[in-house]
Amino acid sequence: MTEQLDAGLVAERIAESDQLSAPSGDREIGRARRRKEDARLVTGRTTWTDNIQLPGMLYVTFLRSPMAHARITRVDTSAARARPGVVAALSGRDLADEQGSLPCAWPVTEDIVIPDHPPMAVEEVRYVGEAVACVVATDRYAAADALEEIEVDYEPLEAVVDMTEALTEGSPKVHETGNRAFTWRFAQGDVGAAFRDAPIVVERDYVQQRLIPTAMEPRAVVATTDGDSFTLYSATQIPHVLRVMLAMTTGIPEHRLRVVAPDVGGGFGSKLQVTAEEVLALLLTRRIGRPVKWTESRSEGNLTVHHGRDQLQRIRLAAERDGRLRAVQVELLADMGAYLMLVTPGVPLLGAFMYNGIYKMDAYDFTCTGVFTTKMPTDAYRGAGRPEATFAIERAMDELAHELGLDPVEVRRRNWIAHEEFPYTTVCGLTYDSGNYEAATDRALDLFGYDTLREEQARRRAEGDPIQLGIGVSTFTEMCGLAPSRVLGSLSYGAGGWEHASVRVLPTGKVEVVTGTSPHGQGHETAWSQIASDALGVPFEDVSVLHGDTAISHKGMDTYGSRSLVVGGIAVLSACEKVKDRARELAAHMLEASAEDVEFADGSFRVRGTSQGRTIQEVALAAFAAHDLPDGVEPGLDAETTFDPDNFSFPHGTHLCAVEVDTETGGTTIRSYVAVDDVGAVVNPLIVEGQVHGGIAQGIGQALFEEAIYDAEGNLLTTTMADYLVPTALDLPEFVTDRTETPATSNPLGVKGVGEAGTIASTPAVVNAVVDALRPYGVRDVRMPCTPERVWRAINSGTSGASGVSEASEGSHGSGAPQSSQGSRASEGFEGGGR
């Protein structure tokens, strides 16, 4: 028997909430505008990279290594070159003198090992899918057919697929320097003292499985040349960063290189990269003198799009008997894959400052060891380090609650930062500027019907119902708006976190916004139009937004890390304010008044206390005509700004999940899901809703469906959509979402990030619910994804399944030795963990 939420009541409450946050008067900010870009995106009437056709264009295909680790002893491309339509067939050795090494922009320690990473392998391959040769032909089918004629001889070497074994003495080496890339530690307070006499110590090991980003649009690249100038079209998130890195890698002068990101069909971090194919496309067009195009297949993408997550986590909590935290200690092994790509080593460290979550404590210790394996490199995937951290602390808080016999929500209440304590400097040294965890949690519990569900759960357990009910809680915050340049510099990141925007009021009064952010589904054209409309008092429809082309938007740091609105959007607002300042001076001149006496409202400049005024459109035309400008005032009405915030932004929220688990089959069904997020002030509620929905879907994907699996020889077994499962609409419930609002104090709009929130919060909520359902069977963890088989095995073994969860202990040394179903890893500690 399943009790349903009162859908009418929920709809009524959400409607009330939306009314409270609706804009007053004619304001655009806060209005649920449908996205203006969707008309072309949804219908496909736009320019994706693969749509681009250029005169004389050639097509590139890549021959990829079938071996995870081997020396290349011979590559013979002669037969391929003889095929009809083939223009060139090249090996890595043919390009060795010009291809350089793919960049890593985040050397996190002074002694980090950053191996050379040739875009096309020359002497050795280190993962299945690494390019070893290419064919350029007059059509893609001729190019694909010619690949079969290339002969490659390999001398097999041992694969390295297990992180813990990779760090043991005598393990095969991925690189001559060994398999350790770096060890990075961050400690605050006296952790040793906190644990020494702690009444309660909870220790758990968790596995963050490897994930494959699955954007709707596969990667694609078109490169062309005109004399000594080059243009690269790419389905990328980072046209500006890519331009700089390509110039450094290929030697093409930056001012001779234009990078264009046309409309991009999703990224989730997978297109936050400088890829081998982008570099090679430029080199090939430079060599041949004709445009070249490459578009990946989905299976090729699964092999060669950088992967996400893949970490082994050990988390220890020291707590008082009432559940209050003393300290948290984290030891992390992070699989780098075969090479360090653009921000590979920095990704797990982004989570280093978030394992404390929303909780107060006196001491904290984090150690991460990056490990090389013969697998596809990992890098940023939606949330980038923050989902992993939130998962560990939120799972561990549930374990602490279970150990103490307390409700999971109550344990969180006893530890979180109270709303009156903001701004609050955490144990990690970050200053959370605003928040109200109580309000978000109370709202979520109310919408969820928490107490009623707990009563139903108790009844089912008492009756021995084979369909058990589980309830999962996740209270989270994240640091986003990846920005302050000084902070990034202190972390050895190779770039800043600023963002650029320019605003032009055209002679007819229409407005062009040029942004350094580069959207791939976030709705920037709509949200930036709303910001500019309110700031300048012009109709929403009169604003256009230009982006993604370094010849048009000459300056920017692009889109990732939930930074677009809180950095890029504020840059737009700031540029609008500068435009108004210029316009006010001209309007004052037109009105024969002092600029100090001229005020701006509703799109018009008026002399204070009179009805005399000029619209901004009239001022724009006068600025264009330039017939009567004040001395020293230049014609035109435009301005630009580069904005670099002083702090991150810290959205937060509470997500609750109810699952039904069939204990006879292991099947798990999400019965209801409630998310109450606080993302500060909201520019467009409809966009926020879409971001939250999409994020939750991806988090559920990790919890229940997705996993990239390699065999012992380093072969990827999940190369197709039949093997790598992503959730569909049929697998997901109807999400109930709502918002609370504590404006950020770090920017004038009071906005916080939202793009990653759903992904960060949802995975622990779902897994906590699954484990909660199985508590009566002695289950303390189910390794993700919680497939029916893993759930069934956990039930029938009466243990923690495959996760290697150690016992909670009481007292300074605990009541027993840690136990693990993964052998010695849990009891001996991670090699290099700094224990």
LINDABEL-V375370 format. One record per backbone hydrogen bond with DSSP energy under -1.0 kcal/mol. CO is the residue of the C=O (numbers start at 0). NH is the residue of the N-H. Records with the same first field share a line. If there is no record, write none. Layout:
CO=NH, NH
//
This chain:
4=6
5=9
6=10
7=11
8=12
9=13
10=14
11=15
12=16
13=17
14=18
15=19
16=20
23=26
27=30
30=32
36=40
37=41
43=45
46=262
47=50
48=51
53=56
57=292
58=136
60=134
62=131, 132
64=128
68=156
69=124
70=154
73=152
75=150
76=80
77=81
79=82
82=85
84=137
87=135
89=133
94=97, 98
104=493
105=107
108=111
116=101
122=71
124=69
126=129
129=64
130=120
131=91
132=62
133=89
134=60
135=86, 87
136=58
138=142
139=143
140=144
141=145
142=146
144=147
145=148
146=149
150=75
152=72, 73
154=70
159=373
161=165
164=167
167=170
174=177
178=371
180=112
181=369
183=367
185=365
187=363
188=190
189=193
190=194
191=195
192=196
198=810
199=318
200=808
201=316
203=314
205=312
207=310
208=309
209=707
210=307
218=295
219=234
220=293
221=232
222=291
223=230
225=228
228=225
229=257
230=223
231=259
232=221
233=235
236=558
237=241
238=242
239=243
240=244
241=245
242=246
243=247
244=248
245=249
246=250
252=255
253=256
255=229
257=231
258=549
259=233
263=265
264=216
266=269
267=381
268=271
270=236, 272
274=278
275=279
276=280
277=281
278=282
279=283
280=284
281=285
282=286
283=287
284=288
290=57
291=222
292=59
293=220
296=300
297=301
298=302
299=303
300=304
306=378
307=210
309=334
310=207
311=332
312=205
313=330
314=203
315=328
316=201
317=325, 326
318=199
319=322
323=319
325=361, 362
326=317
327=364
328=315
329=366
330=313
331=368
332=311
333=370
335=377
336=372
341=104
342=346
345=349
350=353
353=356
355=358
357=416
362=327
363=187
364=329
365=185
366=331
367=183
368=333
369=180
370=335
372=374
374=337
376=306
380=383
382=385
384=388
385=389
386=390
387=391
388=392
389=393
390=394
391=395
392=396
393=397
394=398
395=399
396=400
397=401
398=402
399=403
400=405
406=410
407=411
408=412
409=413
411=414, 415
414=359
417=420
418=421
423=431
425=428
429=425
431=423
435=439
436=440
437=441
438=442
439=443
440=444
441=445
442=446
443=447
444=448, 449
448=452
449=453
450=454
451=455
452=456
453=457
454=458
455=459
456=460
457=461
458=462
459=464
465=662
467=660
469=658
471=656
473=654
475=652
479=648
483=487
484=488
485=489
486=490
487=492
488=491
498=642
499=515
500=640
501=513
502=638
503=511
505=508
509=505
510=543
511=503
512=545
513=501
515=557
522=526
523=527
525=529
526=530
527=531
528=532
529=533
530=534
531=535
532=536
538=541
539=542
541=510
543=512
545=514
547=260
548=551, 552
559=562
560=480, 481
562=566, 567
563=568
566=570
567=571
568=572
569=573
570=574
571=575
572=576
573=577
574=578
575=579
576=580
577=581
578=582
579=583
580=584
581=585
582=586
583=587
584=588
585=589
586=590
587=592
593=596
594=597
596=607
598=605
600=603
602=615
603=600
604=613
605=598
606=609
611=606
613=604
614=618
615=619
616=620
617=621
618=622
619=623
620=624
621=625
622=635
629=632
636=504
638=502
640=500
642=498
648=479
650=477
651=677
652=475
653=675
654=473
655=673
656=471
657=670, 671
658=469
659=668
660=467
661=665
666=661
668=659
671=657
672=735
673=655
674=737
675=653
676=739
677=651
678=751
682=29
683=687
684=688
685=689
686=690
687=691
688=692
689=693
690=694
691=695
692=696
693=697
694=698
695=699
696=700
697=701
698=702
699=703
700=704, 705
702=785
708=716
710=713
714=710
719=723
727=730
728=731
735=674
737=676
746=749
749=680, 743
755=759
756=760
757=761
760=764
761=765
762=766
763=767
764=768
765=769
766=770
767=771
768=772
769=773
773=776, 778
774=777
784=786
786=790
787=791
788=792
789=793
790=794
791=795
792=796
793=797
799=802
808=200
823=827
824=828
829=832
//
